[in-house]
Amino acid sequence: MTQPQAPERIAVVWSPEARADLRAIVRDTAMQILHCVGRYLANRTGDVKKLKPPLNGFRLRCGDYRVFFDQRDERTIDVTAVRNRREAYR
């Protein structure tokens, strides 16, 4: 019996704005966001949606926060912002 292979890992490129957003968040919450992103990268599990125009890219829901990213290629994503859900779509 063969075990299913895990999906191939994806590299993450954090924009300076996304890094600043993450640093501005309380440490425990920021760690939860990083765990959520790591789980998505390892297993492709998580609440991800493609954004509708005029927005572009994808959104990963992590509790009260949203991680916005673009798919650069099959093995790389660019994280562009980390926002609280109240401010995410303004």
Phi, psi and omega in degrees: 000126181263144178271145178294140180284145176287148178299153179293141181293152180245138175278149181239132174245116181268127175289158176303325179294318180294322177297316179296320178300315182293320179294333182281350182268147177308139188307312181298318179293319178298321178295322177296321178296315179297322177296318179297315178296317179299320178295319178297317182294322183283320189238354186061032177252143179145169181270090182247135176226147172281133181282149180269150177303144014277355177282154176227162181097207184228164178229131174249123181273126178229087183064234179274004183244156178236131177256118181262134181211160175243146177271106180289310174207192185294339185243006184219135171237150177250113177279122185257333182197155172229116186228151171292149184299333179292330185253356193298321189250016180273000000 
